């Protein structure tokens, strides 16, 4: 059987656009989970994404800008949605840690993506 799956970059673009359109906590979770667990982690995902044949498309550039905006800080809606999906209600310290983790993962991905594009 042949199974066709999206490469990391098209998947990331789809997920950030889904989060933008639906604002579902699971979309933020799926995005961060994928970046965290791809290869050696978010930096590896960023480097791999930069080698995608679609890396220079306008839609990708727009999605990366959107992702940077949604995960601009641990207090923004991307990390908050990720934390809300995972944290137990009332566990503020746990939620804060999840928000920080999501922020750091996305920032590592974006940094590696941008640096690898310019190489």
N, C-alpha and C positions, 0 to 999 in steps of 0.2 A: 504494500500500500504506500502511496506517495501522499505525504501530508505537507501542505503548503502553509507556512506561517509568516507573519509579518516580521521584518527585521526590527531591531530595537528603535530606530528612528521613526519609521512610519507608525509604530505602535505608540510611541511617546506623543507624536503629533495628534494621533487620534484621541488619546487619553486626555491631553490638556484641552483639546477642543470640546470633548465630552464634558469635562469638568466646567468649562466656561458656559456651555449651553444648559447643562442640567443642574449643576452645582450639587451633585451627589457626593457624599463623603467617600463612597466606595471608589469613585474615579480618582480622587486624590490618593487613596490608599493603593490602588492598582499601579498608579504611576510611580510612587515612591518604592513600593515593593519590587517592581521590575528593575528600577535603577539600582537598588540595593543588592539585588540577587543576580544581576547580569554579570557573567564572567567573574572578574575580581572586584566588582563593585561599581559605584557610580562613575569614577574616573575612567574605568575601562569601558563602561557603557558610552560615555561621552566621546572617547577616542574612536570607538567602533561606529558610533552614529555619524561622526565626521567623515567617515569613508563611504557612507551610503551614496548611491548614485543620485539621490534626491536631496542631498545635504544643502545644495545651493538654491533650491527652489524658493520662490517667494512665500509659499504656504509654510514652509519649514521655518524660514526667518520670522514670519509672523507668529508662529506657534512658540518659538524659543523666546521671543519678546514677551508673549503672553505668560509663559511659564515663569519667566524672571519677575514679572509683575505680581503674579499670584503667590509667589514664594519669595518675595522681596525681603521679608523678615519672618521671624518665628511667630509674629503676631498677625501676619496676613492670612487671608482666607484659605490658601492651599494647605499650609501646615495645620491650621485650625481644623480643617475638614479631616485631615489624616488623623489627628489626635482624637477628634470626636468619634471617628470610626473605631478606634482601638481602645481608648481609655474607658475605664469603669466610671460611671457617673459619680461625681463627687470627689474623685481622686485628682485633685488639682496638680499635685506634684508630678504624678504620672503623665497627665495631659501636657504639662509644660515640657517634660522630657521628650514626649512624642513630637510636639511642635518643633522643638529644637532639632531633633533628629531629622525630621522631614526637610526643614530648612537647609541643614547641612548637606544632606544627600543631593538635593536639587542643585545647590550651589556648586558642589563638586562636579556634578554632571555637566552643568553649563560651562564651567571654567575649562574642563577638559575638552568639551566640544569646540568652544571658541578657539582655544589654543591650537587644537589639532587642525582646524580649518585653515588657519593662517600658515601652517607648516608647508 
